[in-house]
Amino acid sequence: MSIFHSIFGLIGDLTWGFALIPMLVVFGVFITLMTRFVQLEYFTRMFRVLSGKNKPGDPNAISAREALLLSVGGRVGGGNIAGVAVAISLGGPGAVFWMWAIALLGMATSLVECSLAQLYKQRQPDGMFRGGPARSIIHGLGGEYRWLALVYSVCLIASFAFGFNAFQGNTVAGAVQDSMGIDRLWTGLLLAGVSGFIVFGGIHRITKVADVVVPIMAVAYIAMALVVILLNIGEVPGVIVSIVANAFGIEEAVSGGMGAALAQGLQRGLFSNEAGLGSAPNVAATADVRHPISQGITQSFSVFIDTIFICSCTAFVVLLGDVYVPGAEGVDGIALTQQSLVSHLGTWSQYLLSFMLLLFAFSSIIYNYYLGENALSFITKARNALPILRVGVVLVVLLGAIAPGATAVFFFSDPLMGLLAVVNLVALMMLMPIALRLLGDFRKQLNAGVDRPVFDPEAFADLDIDRTAWSNAQGADGD
């Protein structure tokens, strides 16, 4: 076993520990400049998807709104509650500023990777769509890069479907045990049972559940944070000043100063919003939309919701409370968020937080499962493969919940996600000219007075795209 620890430790050092975060930041800046700040250009347009007025032409198709909520449900998880608290503990209040900054860059990165996933999506025999970086590599770069797509797919299954689902089960079971005294086994059985019911229902059941669960959990958590902010409204300006001052080293809250704030903010922000990691495009490709860029804009909004809304909620809950002491060792992670809420609202709030954490984890589990399913569909067409994956995911959720040391057992997750991100970034760099062509087509139609641009596959006849996937683009969803 030690040799495997060494191998995956080396992969982790060569990705997360060496160059991946700088690559994600530099690439985010590069995309932002190349697209002329597209995330700001279409910022107000992002909110149109929330209305739900535009429906796909096919009543059985996945709508842009459903794809958005599924991706938000996946991005939003324990990292938004525990991860932000860890970032503040290790990097000081300034870490929050750098989380905001990396979210702004990540919005452009997500727009590009999700637009490409939409462009190269493939219609399945049941009429649904599948896509993502693996299919973008094959159809965008050519069959000689199939090995790269396979590496990506294997890493996606191992890290998200298995590793991170174990972490989600472990996080929730631990939090429920600490706050309510409920044994890990019962929480694990509940999570595994409900997850099994959903994942065995396929993508339609997954999106329908996300359409209900995600708004409830997001609105409830934001509402609770707004109550905290209103109760401490006089201290909010001082907290914002502290965030900015610590971000640039004007004030030093923890050892390491600006460097610690920058490192923690970038790392936790990237882990939270997943922009550039190649996960969200798998979900983005399922939507039936008029133009690939429209779903890219929608998924850019997902990054905004995850980091600017949800992560900021946790940050203000912690920084407006009296539990967090800058530079002091002690309580951190989920316990810091829980105790901060208790100091603001009373003991009842930790139980509500445990319930919301359960919803956060549940939405992440079904999202992670779908990523694994999509990757598996690329690797093999064997009919018995999918049921095996579904059973495996349910068992992994249960194992993660009942094993206090699950994070040590699934030590391969972070290194493989690092390798996944490297593959995705390489493919994105090579496909960037095509993404810019798509964006140019979208802008051209808007400038010509077309309110909802429509993708014409004949205008991209030189590309290996599935034209049947765009046969109903005129009546599809999305703005």
Disulfide bonds with the S-S distance in Angstrom:
none
